Amino acid sequence: MNHRIAVAAAILALIAGCSSHDDGCEAFVNCVTDPGAPGAGGQAVIDRDNALVILREAWFATATTSTLPAFVVATGVGDTSGGVARLPGDAAKIAFRNGVYVAPFGPTTYNCPTSGTFMVSGDVTDPNTVTTGDSSTYELFDCDSGTGFTTVGDLRSDINSIVGDPLSGQFAQDQLLTFTDFQATAGTETMAFSGDHSAIIDATSAAQLAVTFGGNSLLIDAQQITLSVRNFAGSSFVQAAPPFNNSLFVAGTASSSIVQGSFDFVIEETMQFPFGQEPTDGIFDVFGSGGSTARVAVVSDIAVNIQVDANASGNFEVSFITTWDEFLNGNLVLNWTDTGLH
């Protein structure tokens, strides 16, 4: 799987310790409010030459924003209980209990489990649990937590509210994560984040784990691309029983170092997918200036329909079926007369 074009299932599988990808731990993955009329279109003009790139970048933004707290938990960084938002059933409780929750009186420096150090400071009401108003700032120095990741940079966690008992797994929590030059490296691959990510996690139901998330501005630097995501919001609902079906909605605005101008993205029809697999249903739209549009319509967990309406005619000049793998990683060429089955 292309490390930069992220798919949510990859990070979920990584956290669960059961990745089916050959690259294992080196594979990076891959509604709170209305993000502001995603159908209005951004500054980029979507055409035959850039439609596939824009779709991939928008999907990367979707996958990253919907899994970022879980990604932080996977790196082994401490007080980031918001990561349970993407884990099914008991896995959420285990991830929370295994977190390195430190009562920061600091700044105090600690050794990371394998190598490196981290400094923590802030305010907590009770060092034995998480309470409303807690805040912690982590400054990481080549911190290797033994999870396959080495982290560096700053991460701040603010608990805006929490009810219930987080250690028992029955709780609801509103948390803000703020990243400042936060980098996570696995093997030869590095992802870096700066910006904010809010998540409201509701684990009070035995039937499902629910999370709504959003943010004002998040800068993502992944290998040869820098992606800026703004005014994003979404929701995810994971069933607690196998196959842990997940329903995902995300919308926002993005711009990248590859495409000139910005574009809006939205899951028009909720993405549905079992835990660790590709979506089986849903429609994902990207809007550019002048009404130009690109779409990924899910056919199955194997196939997707790629469609492009570059001249805002209301008709797709490009429409063809291909596989998820080809969409994310292949060398596809979009021809205006291309309407066949691939």
Contacts in CASP RR format, 6 or more apart in sequence:
PFRMAT RR
TARGET T0000
AUTHOR 0000-0000-0000
METHOD contacts of the structure
MODEL  1
MNHRIAVAAAILALIAGCSSHDDGCEAFVNCVTDPGAPGAGGQAVIDRDN
ALVILREAWFATATTSTLPAFVVATGVGDTSGGVARLPGDAAKIAFRNGV
YVAPFGPTTYNCPTSGTFMVSGDVTDPNTVTTGDSSTYELFDCDSGTGFT
TVGDLRSDINSIVGDPLSGQFAQDQLLTFTDFQATAGTETMAFSGDHSAI
IDATSAAQLAVTFGGNSLLIDAQQITLSVRNFAGSSFVQAAPPFNNSLFV
AGTASSSIVQGSFDFVIEETMQFPFGQEPTDGIFDVFGSGGSTARVAVVS
DIAVNIQVDANASGNFEVSFITTWDEFLNGNLVLNWTDTGLH
1 7 0 8 1.000
1 10 0 8 1.000
1 21 0 8 1.000
1 23 0 8 1.000
1 27 0 8 1.000
1 30 0 8 1.000
1 325 0 8 1.000
1 328 0 8 1.000
1 329 0 8 1.000
2 328 0 8 1.000
2 329 0 8 1.000
3 23 0 8 1.000
3 26 0 8 1.000
3 27 0 8 1.000
3 28 0 8 1.000
3 189 0 8 1.000
3 222 0 8 1.000
3 223 0 8 1.000
4 28 0 8 1.000
4 60 0 8 1.000
4 222 0 8 1.000
4 223 0 8 1.000
4 224 0 8 1.000
4 225 0 8 1.000
5 30 0 8 1.000
5 56 0 8 1.000
5 59 0 8 1.000
5 60 0 8 1.000
5 328 0 8 1.000
5 329 0 8 1.000
6 28 0 8 1.000
6 29 0 8 1.000
6 30 0 8 1.000
6 59 0 8 1.000
6 60 0 8 1.000
6 63 0 8 1.000
6 64 0 8 1.000
6 67 0 8 1.000
6 222 0 8 1.000
7 29 0 8 1.000
7 30 0 8 1.000
7 59 0 8 1.000
7 63 0 8 1.000
7 278 0 8 1.000
7 324 0 8 1.000
7 328 0 8 1.000
8 29 0 8 1.000
8 30 0 8 1.000
8 63 0 8 1.000
8 66 0 8 1.000
8 67 0 8 1.000
8 86 0 8 1.000
8 248 0 8 1.000
8 273 0 8 1.000
9 29 0 8 1.000
9 273 0 8 1.000
9 275 0 8 1.000
9 276 0 8 1.000
9 277 0 8 1.000
9 278 0 8 1.000
10 19 0 8 1.000
10 21 0 8 1.000
10 27 0 8 1.000
10 28 0 8 1.000
10 29 0 8 1.000
10 30 0 8 1.000
11 28 0 8 1.000
11 29 0 8 1.000
11 30 0 8 1.000
11 63 0 8 1.000
11 67 0 8 1.000
11 70 0 8 1.000
11 71 0 8 1.000
11 74 0 8 1.000
11 86 0 8 1.000
12 29 0 8 1.000
12 67 0 8 1.000
12 70 0 8 1.000
12 86 0 8 1.000
12 87 0 8 1.000
12 275 0 8 1.000
12 276 0 8 1.000
13 19 0 8 1.000
13 20 0 8 1.000
13 21 0 8 1.000
13 276 0 8 1.000
14 24 0 8 1.000
14 25 0 8 1.000
14 27 0 8 1.000
14 29 0 8 1.000
14 74 0 8 1.000
15 70 0 8 1.000
15 73 0 8 1.000
15 74 0 8 1.000
15 86 0 8 1.000
15 87 0 8 1.000
15 91 0 8 1.000
15 95 0 8 1.000
16 87 0 8 1.000
16 91 0 8 1.000
16 275 0 8 1.000
16 276 0 8 1.000
19 25 0 8 1.000
19 27 0 8 1.000
21 27 0 8 1.000
25 147 0 8 1.000
25 148 0 8 1.000
25 149 0 8 1.000
25 186 0 8 1.000
26 186 0 8 1.000
26 187 0 8 1.000
26 188 0 8 1.000
26 189 0 8 1.000
27 186 0 8 1.000
28 186 0 8 1.000
28 189 0 8 1.000
28 191 0 8 1.000
28 222 0 8 1.000
29 63 0 8 1.000
29 64 0 8 1.000
29 67 0 8 1.000
29 71 0 8 1.000
30 59 0 8 1.000
30 60 0 8 1.000
30 63 0 8 1.000
30 64 0 8 1.000
30 67 0 8 1.000
31 212 0 8 1.000
31 233 0 8 1.000
31 234 0 8 1.000
31 235 0 8 1.000
31 249 0 8 1.000
31 251 0 8 1.000
32 198 0 8 1.000
32 200 0 8 1.000
32 212 0 8 1.000
32 213 0 8 1.000
32 214 0 8 1.000
32 215 0 8 1.000
32 233 0 8 1.000
32 234 0 8 1.000
32 235 0 8 1.000
33 214 0 8 1.000
33 233 0 8 1.000
34 233 0 8 1.000
34 251 0 8 1.000
35 231 0 8 1.000
35 232 0 8 1.000
35 233 0 8 1.000
35 251 0 8 1.000
35 252 0 8 1.000
35 253 0 8 1.000
35 264 0 8 1.000
35 266 0 8 1.000
36 231 0 8 1.000
36 252 0 8 1.000
37 264 0 8 1.000
38 251 0 8 1.000
38 252 0 8 1.000
38 253 0 8 1.000
38 264 0 8 1.000
38 265 0 8 1.000
38 266 0 8 1.000
38 285 0 8 1.000
38 287 0 8 1.000
39 264 0 8 1.000
39 266 0 8 1.000
39 285 0 8 1.000
39 287 0 8 1.000
40 264 0 8 1.000
40 287 0 8 1.000
41 263 0 8 1.000
41 264 0 8 1.000
41 287 0 8 1.000
41 288 0 8 1.000
41 289 0 8 1.000
41 290 0 8 1.000
41 291 0 8 1.000
42 253 0 8 1.000
42 261 0 8 1.000
42 262 0 8 1.000
42 263 0 8 1.000
42 264 0 8 1.000
42 287 0 8 1.000
42 288 0 8 1.000
42 289 0 8 1.000
43 255 0 8 1.000
43 261 0 8 1.000
43 262 0 8 1.000
43 263 0 8 1.000
43 288 0 8 1.000
43 289 0 8 1.000
44 50 0 8 1.000
44 54 0 8 1.000
44 255 0 8 1.000
44 259 0 8 1.000
44 260 0 8 1.000
44 261 0 8 1.000
44 262 0 8 1.000
44 263 0 8 1.000
44 288 0 8 1.000
44 289 0 8 1.000
45 288 0 8 1.000
45 289 0 8 1.000
45 290 0 8 1.000
45 292 0 8 1.000
45 310 0 8 1.000
46 54 0 8 1.000
46 263 0 8 1.000
46 286 0 8 1.000
46 287 0 8 1.000
46 288 0 8 1.000
46 292 0 8 1.000
46 293 0 8 1.000
46 294 0 8 1.000
46 308 0 8 1.000
46 310 0 8 1.000
47 292 0 8 1.000
47 308 0 8 1.000
47 310 0 8 1.000
48 308 0 8 1.000
48 310 0 8 1.000
48 317 0 8 1.000
48 318 0 8 1.000
48 334 0 8 1.000
48 335 0 8 1.000
48 336 0 8 1.000
50 259 0 8 1.000
51 294 0 8 1.000
51 306 0 8 1.000
51 308 0 8 1.000
51 310 0 8 1.000
51 318 0 8 1.000
51 334 0 8 1.000
52 306 0 8 1.000
52 327 0 8 1.000
52 332 0 8 1.000
52 334 0 8 1.000
53 258 0 8 1.000
53 259 0 8 1.000
54 259 0 8 1.000
54 263 0 8 1.000
54 286 0 8 1.000
54 294 0 8 1.000
55 284 0 8 1.000
55 286 0 8 1.000
55 294 0 8 1.000
55 296 0 8 1.000
55 306 0 8 1.000
55 327 0 8 1.000
56 327 0 8 1.000
56 328 0 8 1.000
57 225 0 8 1.000
57 227 0 8 1.000
57 254 0 8 1.000
57 256 0 8 1.000
57 258 0 8 1.000
57 259 0 8 1.000
58 254 0 8 1.000
58 263 0 8 1.000
58 265 0 8 1.000
58 284 0 8 1.000
58 286 0 8 1.000
59 284 0 8 1.000
59 296 0 8 1.000
59 328 0 8 1.000
60 220 0 8 1.000
60 222 0 8 1.000
60 227 0 8 1.000
61 220 0 8 1.000
61 227 0 8 1.000
61 229 0 8 1.000
61 232 0 8 1.000
61 252 0 8 1.000
61 254 0 8 1.000
61 265 0 8 1.000
62 250 0 8 1.000
62 265 0 8 1.000
62 267 0 8 1.000
62 284 0 8 1.000
64 71 0 8 1.000
64 220 0 8 1.000
64 227 0 8 1.000
64 229 0 8 1.000
65 197 0 8 1.000
65 213 0 8 1.000
65 214 0 8 1.000
65 215 0 8 1.000
65 218 0 8 1.000
65 229 0 8 1.000
65 232 0 8 1.000
65 234 0 8 1.000
65 250 0 8 1.000
66 86 0 8 1.000
66 213 0 8 1.000
66 234 0 8 1.000
66 236 0 8 1.000
66 248 0 8 1.000
66 250 0 8 1.000
67 86 0 8 1.000
68 177 0 8 1.000
68 193 0 8 1.000
68 197 0 8 1.000
68 218 0 8 1.000
69 80 0 8 1.000
69 82 0 8 1.000
69 83 0 8 1.000
69 85 0 8 1.000
69 86 0 8 1.000
69 175 0 8 1.000
69 177 0 8 1.000
69 197 0 8 1.000
69 199 0 8 1.000
69 213 0 8 1.000
70 83 0 8 1.000
70 84 0 8 1.000
70 85 0 8 1.000
70 86 0 8 1.000
70 87 0 8 1.000
71 184 0 8 1.000
72 80 0 8 1.000
72 83 0 8 1.000
72 155 0 8 1.000
72 177 0 8 1.000
73 80 0 8 1.000
73 82 0 8 1.000
73 83 0 8 1.000
73 84 0 8 1.000
73 95 0 8 1.000
73 99 0 8 1.000
74 147 0 8 1.000
74 149 0 8 1.000
75 145 0 8 1.000
75 147 0 8 1.000
75 149 0 8 1.000
75 151 0 8 1.000
75 184 0 8 1.000
76 99 0 8 1.000
76 100 0 8 1.000
76 145 0 8 1.000
76 146 0 8 1.000
76 147 0 8 1.000
76 149 0 8 1.000
76 151 0 8 1.000
77 100 0 8 1.000
77 118 0 8 1.000
77 138 0 8 1.000
77 140 0 8 1.000
77 143 0 8 1.000
77 145 0 8 1.000
77 151 0 8 1.000
77 155 0 8 1.000
78 99 0 8 1.000
78 100 0 8 1.000
78 101 0 8 1.000
78 102 0 8 1.000
78 138 0 8 1.000
79 99 0 8 1.000
79 100 0 8 1.000
79 101 0 8 1.000
79 102 0 8 1.000
79 130 0 8 1.000
79 134 0 8 1.000
79 136 0 8 1.000
79 138 0 8 1.000
79 157 0 8 1.000
80 99 0 8 1.000
80 155 0 8 1.000
80 157 0 8 1.000
80 177 0 8 1.000
81 96 0 8 1.000
81 99 0 8 1.000
81 101 0 8 1.000
81 130 0 8 1.000
81 166 0 8 1.000
81 173 0 8 1.000
81 175 0 8 1.000
81 201 0 8 1.000
82 173 0 8 1.000
82 175 0 8 1.000
82 177 0 8 1.000
82 199 0 8 1.000
82 201 0 8 1.000
82 211 0 8 1.000
83 95 0 8 1.000
83 199 0 8 1.000
83 201 0 8 1.000
84 92 0 8 1.000
84 93 0 8 1.000
84 95 0 8 1.000
84 96 0 8 1.000
84 169 0 8 1.000
84 201 0 8 1.000
84 203 0 8 1.000
84 209 0 8 1.000
85 92 0 8 1.000
85 199 0 8 1.000
85 201 0 8 1.000
85 209 0 8 1.000
85 211 0 8 1.000
85 213 0 8 1.000
85 236 0 8 1.000
86 211 0 8 1.000
86 236 0 8 1.000
86 238 0 8 1.000
87 95 0 8 1.000
87 209 0 8 1.000
87 238 0 8 1.000
88 209 0 8 1.000
88 238 0 8 1.000
88 239 0 8 1.000
88 240 0 8 1.000
88 244 0 8 1.000
88 275 0 8 1.000
89 209 0 8 1.000
89 238 0 8 1.000
89 240 0 8 1.000
89 244 0 8 1.000
92 169 0 8 1.000
92 203 0 8 1.000
92 209 0 8 1.000
93 168 0 8 1.000
93 169 0 8 1.000
93 203 0 8 1.000
96 166 0 8 1.000
96 167 0 8 1.000
96 169 0 8 1.000
97 167 0 8 1.000
100 145 0 8 1.000
101 130 0 8 1.000
102 108 0 8 1.000
102 110 0 8 1.000
102 120 0 8 1.000
102 136 0 8 1.000
103 124 0 8 1.000
103 127 0 8 1.000
103 128 0 8 1.000
104 120 0 8 1.000
104 121 0 8 1.000
104 122 0 8 1.000
104 123 0 8 1.000
104 124 0 8 1.000
104 136 0 8 1.000
104 137 0 8 1.000
105 122 0 8 1.000
106 119 0 8 1.000
106 120 0 8 1.000
106 121 0 8 1.000
106 122 0 8 1.000
107 119 0 8 1.000
107 120 0 8 1.000
107 121 0 8 1.000
107 139 0 8 1.000
108 119 0 8 1.000
108 120 0 8 1.000
108 121 0 8 1.000
109 117 0 8 1.000
109 118 0 8 1.000
109 119 0 8 1.000
110 117 0 8 1.000
110 118 0 8 1.000
110 119 0 8 1.000
110 120 0 8 1.000
111 117 0 8 1.000
112 118 0 8 1.000
112 140 0 8 1.000
112 143 0 8 1.000
112 144 0 8 1.000
112 145 0 8 1.000
113 144 0 8 1.000
113 145 0 8 1.000
113 146 0 8 1.000
114 144 0 8 1.000
114 145 0 8 1.000
114 146 0 8 1.000
115 142 0 8 1.000
115 143 0 8 1.000
115 144 0 8 1.000
116 141 0 8 1.000
116 142 0 8 1.000
116 143 0 8 1.000
116 144 0 8 1.000
117 141 0 8 1.000
117 142 0 8 1.000
117 143 0 8 1.000
118 138 0 8 1.000
118 139 0 8 1.000
118 140 0 8 1.000
118 141 0 8 1.000
118 143 0 8 1.000
119 138 0 8 1.000
119 139 0 8 1.000
119 141 0 8 1.000
120 136 0 8 1.000
120 137 0 8 1.000
120 138 0 8 1.000
120 139 0 8 1.000
121 136 0 8 1.000
121 137 0 8 1.000
122 135 0 8 1.000
122 136 0 8 1.000
122 137 0 8 1.000
123 133 0 8 1.000
123 134 0 8 1.000
123 135 0 8 1.000
124 131 0 8 1.000
124 134 0 8 1.000
124 135 0 8 1.000
124 136 0 8 1.000
125 131 0 8 1.000
125 132 0 8 1.000
125 133 0 8 1.000
125 134 0 8 1.000
129 165 0 8 1.000
129 166 0 8 1.000
129 167 0 8 1.000
130 159 0 8 1.000
130 162 0 8 1.000
130 166 0 8 1.000
130 173 0 8 1.000
131 159 0 8 1.000
131 162 0 8 1.000
132 159 0 8 1.000
132 160 0 8 1.000
132 161 0 8 1.000
132 162 0 8 1.000
133 158 0 8 1.000
133 159 0 8 1.000
133 160 0 8 1.000
133 161 0 8 1.000
134 157 0 8 1.000
134 158 0 8 1.000
134 159 0 8 1.000
135 156 0 8 1.000
135 157 0 8 1.000
135 158 0 8 1.000
135 159 0 8 1.000
136 156 0 8 1.000
136 157 0 8 1.000
137 154 0 8 1.000
137 155 0 8 1.000
137 156 0 8 1.000
137 157 0 8 1.000
138 154 0 8 1.000
138 155 0 8 1.000
138 156 0 8 1.000
138 157 0 8 1.000
139 153 0 8 1.000
139 154 0 8 1.000
140 151 0 8 1.000
140 152 0 8 1.000
140 153 0 8 1.000
140 154 0 8 1.000
140 155 0 8 1.000
140 182 0 8 1.000
141 152 0 8 1.000
141 153 0 8 1.000
142 150 0 8 1.000
142 151 0 8 1.000
142 152 0 8 1.000
143 150 0 8 1.000
143 151 0 8 1.000
143 152 0 8 1.000
144 150 0 8 1.000
145 151 0 8 1.000
148 186 0 8 1.000
148 187 0 8 1.000
149 184 0 8 1.000
149 185 0 8 1.000
149 186 0 8 1.000
150 184 0 8 1.000
150 185 0 8 1.000
150 186 0 8 1.000
151 182 0 8 1.000
151 183 0 8 1.000
151 184 0 8 1.000
151 185 0 8 1.000
152 181 0 8 1.000
152 182 0 8 1.000
152 183 0 8 1.000
152 185 0 8 1.000
153 180 0 8 1.000
153 181 0 8 1.000
153 182 0 8 1.000
153 183 0 8 1.000
154 179 0 8 1.000
154 180 0 8 1.000
154 181 0 8 1.000
154 182 0 8 1.000
155 177 0 8 1.000
155 178 0 8 1.000
155 179 0 8 1.000
155 180 0 8 1.000
155 182 0 8 1.000
156 176 0 8 1.000
156 177 0 8 1.000
156 178 0 8 1.000
156 180 0 8 1.000
157 175 0 8 1.000
157 176 0 8 1.000
157 177 0 8 1.000
157 178 0 8 1.000
158 175 0 8 1.000
158 176 0 8 1.000
158 178 0 8 1.000
159 173 0 8 1.000
159 174 0 8 1.000
159 175 0 8 1.000
160 174 0 8 1.000
160 175 0 8 1.000
160 176 0 8 1.000
161 173 0 8 1.000
161 174 0 8 1.000
162 171 0 8 1.000
162 172 0 8 1.000
162 173 0 8 1.000
162 174 0 8 1.000
163 171 0 8 1.000
163 172 0 8 1.000
163 173 0 8 1.000
163 204 0 8 1.000
164 170 0 8 1.000
164 171 0 8 1.000
164 172 0 8 1.000
164 204 0 8 1.000
165 171 0 8 1.000
166 173 0 8 1.000
169 203 0 8 1.000
170 203 0 8 1.000
170 204 0 8 1.000
171 201 0 8 1.000
171 203 0 8 1.000
171 204 0 8 1.000
172 200 0 8 1.000
172 201 0 8 1.000
172 202 0 8 1.000
172 203 0 8 1.000
172 204 0 8 1.000
173 200 0 8 1.000
173 201 0 8 1.000
174 198 0 8 1.000
174 199 0 8 1.000
174 200 0 8 1.000
175 198 0 8 1.000
175 199 0 8 1.000
175 200 0 8 1.000
175 201 0 8 1.000
176 196 0 8 1.000
176 197 0 8 1.000
176 198 0 8 1.000
177 196 0 8 1.000
177 197 0 8 1.000
177 198 0 8 1.000
177 199 0 8 1.000
178 195 0 8 1.000
178 196 0 8 1.000
178 197 0 8 1.000
179 193 0 8 1.000
179 194 0 8 1.000
179 195 0 8 1.000
179 196 0 8 1.000
179 197 0 8 1.000
179 218 0 8 1.000
180 194 0 8 1.000
180 195 0 8 1.000
181 192 0 8 1.000
181 194 0 8 1.000
182 192 0 8 1.000
182 193 0 8 1.000
182 194 0 8 1.000
183 190 0 8 1.000
183 191 0 8 1.000
183 192 0 8 1.000
183 193 0 8 1.000
184 190 0 8 1.000
184 191 0 8 1.000
184 192 0 8 1.000
189 223 0 8 1.000
190 221 0 8 1.000
190 222 0 8 1.000
190 223 0 8 1.000
191 220 0 8 1.000
191 221 0 8 1.000
191 222 0 8 1.000
192 220 0 8 1.000
192 221 0 8 1.000
192 222 0 8 1.000
193 218 0 8 1.000
193 219 0 8 1.000
193 220 0 8 1.000
193 221 0 8 1.000
194 218 0 8 1.000
194 219 0 8 1.000
195 216 0 8 1.000
195 217 0 8 1.000
195 218 0 8 1.000
195 219 0 8 1.000
196 215 0 8 1.000
196 216 0 8 1.000
196 217 0 8 1.000
196 218 0 8 1.000
197 213 0 8 1.000
197 214 0 8 1.000
197 215 0 8 1.000
197 218 0 8 1.000
198 213 0 8 1.000
198 214 0 8 1.000
198 215 0 8 1.000
199 211 0 8 1.000
199 212 0 8 1.000
199 213 0 8 1.000
199 214 0 8 1.000
200 211 0 8 1.000
200 212 0 8 1.000
200 213 0 8 1.000
201 209 0 8 1.000
201 210 0 8 1.000
201 211 0 8 1.000
202 209 0 8 1.000
202 210 0 8 1.000
202 211 0 8 1.000
203 209 0 8 1.000
203 210 0 8 1.000
205 240 0 8 1.000
206 240 0 8 1.000
207 239 0 8 1.000
207 240 0 8 1.000
207 241 0 8 1.000
208 237 0 8 1.000
208 238 0 8 1.000
208 239 0 8 1.000
208 240 0 8 1.000
209 237 0 8 1.000
209 238 0 8 1.000
209 240 0 8 1.000
210 235 0 8 1.000
210 236 0 8 1.000
210 237 0 8 1.000
210 238 0 8 1.000
211 235 0 8 1.000
211 236 0 8 1.000
211 237 0 8 1.000
212 233 0 8 1.000
212 234 0 8 1.000
212 235 0 8 1.000
213 233 0 8 1.000
213 234 0 8 1.000
213 235 0 8 1.000
213 236 0 8 1.000
214 232 0 8 1.000
214 233 0 8 1.000
214 234 0 8 1.000
215 231 0 8 1.000
215 232 0 8 1.000
215 233 0 8 1.000
216 230 0 8 1.000
216 231 0 8 1.000
217 228 0 8 1.000
217 229 0 8 1.000
217 230 0 8 1.000
218 228 0 8 1.000
218 229 0 8 1.000
218 230 0 8 1.000
218 232 0 8 1.000
219 226 0 8 1.000
219 227 0 8 1.000
219 228 0 8 1.000
219 229 0 8 1.000
220 226 0 8 1.000
220 227 0 8 1.000
220 228 0 8 1.000
220 229 0 8 1.000
221 227 0 8 1.000
225 256 0 8 1.000
225 257 0 8 1.000
225 258 0 8 1.000
226 256 0 8 1.000
226 257 0 8 1.000
227 254 0 8 1.000
227 255 0 8 1.000
227 256 0 8 1.000
227 257 0 8 1.000
228 254 0 8 1.000
228 255 0 8 1.000
228 256 0 8 1.000
229 252 0 8 1.000
229 253 0 8 1.000
229 254 0 8 1.000
230 252 0 8 1.000
230 253 0 8 1.000
230 254 0 8 1.000
231 252 0 8 1.000
231 253 0 8 1.000
232 250 0 8 1.000
232 251 0 8 1.000
232 252 0 8 1.000
232 253 0 8 1.000
233 250 0 8 1.000
233 251 0 8 1.000
233 252 0 8 1.000
234 248 0 8 1.000
234 249 0 8 1.000
234 250 0 8 1.000
234 251 0 8 1.000
235 247 0 8 1.000
235 248 0 8 1.000
235 249 0 8 1.000
236 246 0 8 1.000
236 247 0 8 1.000
236 248 0 8 1.000
236 249 0 8 1.000
237 246 0 8 1.000
237 247 0 8 1.000
238 244 0 8 1.000
238 245 0 8 1.000
238 246 0 8 1.000
238 275 0 8 1.000
239 245 0 8 1.000
239 246 0 8 1.000
242 275 0 8 1.000
243 274 0 8 1.000
243 275 0 8 1.000
243 277 0 8 1.000
244 274 0 8 1.000
244 275 0 8 1.000
245 272 0 8 1.000
245 273 0 8 1.000
245 274 0 8 1.000
245 275 0 8 1.000
246 271 0 8 1.000
246 272 0 8 1.000
246 273 0 8 1.000
246 274 0 8 1.000
246 275 0 8 1.000
247 270 0 8 1.000
247 271 0 8 1.000
247 272 0 8 1.000
248 267 0 8 1.000
248 270 0 8 1.000
248 271 0 8 1.000
248 272 0 8 1.000
248 273 0 8 1.000
248 279 0 8 1.000
249 267 0 8 1.000
249 270 0 8 1.000
249 271 0 8 1.000
250 265 0 8 1.000
250 266 0 8 1.000
250 267 0 8 1.000
251 264 0 8 1.000
251 265 0 8 1.000
251 266 0 8 1.000
251 267 0 8 1.000
252 264 0 8 1.000
252 265 0 8 1.000
252 266 0 8 1.000
253 262 0 8 1.000
253 263 0 8 1.000
253 264 0 8 1.000
253 265 0 8 1.000
254 262 0 8 1.000
254 263 0 8 1.000
254 264 0 8 1.000
254 265 0 8 1.000
255 261 0 8 1.000
255 262 0 8 1.000
255 263 0 8 1.000
263 286 0 8 1.000
263 287 0 8 1.000
263 288 0 8 1.000
264 286 0 8 1.000
264 287 0 8 1.000
264 288 0 8 1.000
265 284 0 8 1.000
265 285 0 8 1.000
265 286 0 8 1.000
265 287 0 8 1.000
266 284 0 8 1.000
266 285 0 8 1.000
266 287 0 8 1.000
267 282 0 8 1.000
267 283 0 8 1.000
267 284 0 8 1.000
267 285 0 8 1.000
268 282 0 8 1.000
268 283 0 8 1.000
268 284 0 8 1.000
268 285 0 8 1.000
269 281 0 8 1.000
269 282 0 8 1.000
269 283 0 8 1.000
270 281 0 8 1.000
270 282 0 8 1.000
271 279 0 8 1.000
271 281 0 8 1.000
271 282 0 8 1.000
271 284 0 8 1.000
271 298 0 8 1.000
272 279 0 8 1.000
272 280 0 8 1.000
272 281 0 8 1.000
272 282 0 8 1.000
273 279 0 8 1.000
273 280 0 8 1.000
273 301 0 8 1.000
274 280 0 8 1.000
274 301 0 8 1.000
277 301 0 8 1.000
278 301 0 8 1.000
278 302 0 8 1.000
278 324 0 8 1.000
279 298 0 8 1.000
279 301 0 8 1.000
280 298 0 8 1.000
280 300 0 8 1.000
280 301 0 8 1.000
281 298 0 8 1.000
282 297 0 8 1.000
282 298 0 8 1.000
283 295 0 8 1.000
283 296 0 8 1.000
283 297 0 8 1.000
283 298 0 8 1.000
284 295 0 8 1.000
284 296 0 8 1.000
284 297 0 8 1.000
284 298 0 8 1.000
285 293 0 8 1.000
285 294 0 8 1.000
285 295 0 8 1.000
286 293 0 8 1.000
286 294 0 8 1.000
286 295 0 8 1.000
287 293 0 8 1.000
290 312 0 8 1.000
291 309 0 8 1.000
291 312 0 8 1.000
292 309 0 8 1.000
292 310 0 8 1.000
292 311 0 8 1.000
292 312 0 8 1.000
293 308 0 8 1.000
293 309 0 8 1.000
293 312 0 8 1.000
294 306 0 8 1.000
294 307 0 8 1.000
294 308 0 8 1.000
294 309 0 8 1.000
295 305 0 8 1.000
295 306 0 8 1.000
295 307 0 8 1.000
295 308 0 8 1.000
295 309 0 8 1.000
295 316 0 8 1.000
296 304 0 8 1.000
296 305 0 8 1.000
296 306 0 8 1.000
296 307 0 8 1.000
296 327 0 8 1.000
297 304 0 8 1.000
297 305 0 8 1.000
297 307 0 8 1.000
298 304 0 8 1.000
298 305 0 8 1.000
299 305 0 8 1.000
299 321 0 8 1.000
301 324 0 8 1.000
302 323 0 8 1.000
302 324 0 8 1.000
303 321 0 8 1.000
303 322 0 8 1.000
303 323 0 8 1.000
303 324 0 8 1.000
304 321 0 8 1.000
304 322 0 8 1.000
304 323 0 8 1.000
304 324 0 8 1.000
304 327 0 8 1.000
305 319 0 8 1.000
305 320 0 8 1.000
305 321 0 8 1.000
306 318 0 8 1.000
306 319 0 8 1.000
306 320 0 8 1.000
306 321 0 8 1.000
306 322 0 8 1.000
306 327 0 8 1.000
306 332 0 8 1.000
306 334 0 8 1.000
307 316 0 8 1.000
307 318 0 8 1.000
307 319 0 8 1.000
308 316 0 8 1.000
308 317 0 8 1.000
308 318 0 8 1.000
308 319 0 8 1.000
308 334 0 8 1.000
309 315 0 8 1.000
309 316 0 8 1.000
309 317 0 8 1.000
310 317 0 8 1.000
311 317 0 8 1.000
317 336 0 8 1.000
318 334 0 8 1.000
318 335 0 8 1.000
318 336 0 8 1.000
318 338 0 8 1.000
318 339 0 8 1.000
319 338 0 8 1.000
319 339 0 8 1.000
320 338 0 8 1.000
320 339 0 8 1.000
320 340 0 8 1.000
320 341 0 8 1.000
320 342 0 8 1.000
321 340 0 8 1.000
321 341 0 8 1.000
321 342 0 8 1.000
322 332 0 8 1.000
322 342 0 8 1.000
326 332 0 8 1.000
326 342 0 8 1.000
END
